[in-house]
Amino acid sequence: MPCEFALASIKVPARKWRTRAELLAILAEIKLAIEGLEPASLASLAKNHGISPSHLQRLFISVYTESPGEMSRRVRLESAAIRLSHGESAEQIAQDLGYSQPSAFSRAFKAHHGLSPRAFSKKCQVESPE
């Protein structure tokens, strides 16, 4: 029988087990960060919570039916639509949301909403008489 000090010095790889409730709390926290438009990469989110990026992605999709990237893109474009309806310029919104070029924002907006930012803005101004 080895002495207790010898057992204490042996490095056994630790495995962190999490309960389902803990994982759901982590996913809810990440979802709130995405909805708050906090920019973060999947790798940094995973590292902050001690989960591999691929495992985080699988868990997120199983709970929210879309990946963190898809949710982030959707939330950003929905907030852009609200800002456009309030009369803000597409160029300023594109810059604030981190798009490299206004044309990249315009393509993403049109793919999501079916209208260009300019057409969407005009449509909102016609529908809401002042």
HELIX and SHEET records of a PDB file:
HELIX    1   1 GLU A    4  SER A    9  1                                   6    
HELIX    2   2 ARG A   20  GLU A   35  1                                  16    
HELIX    3   3 LEU A   42  HIS A   49  1                                   8    
HELIX    4   4 PRO A   53  TYR A   64  1                                  12    
HELIX    5   5 PRO A   68  SER A   85  1                                  18    
HELIX    6   6 ALA A   90  ASP A   96  1                                   7    
HELIX    7   7 PRO A  102  HIS A  113  1                                  12    
HELIX    8   8 PRO A  117  GLU A  127  1                                  11    
END                                                                             
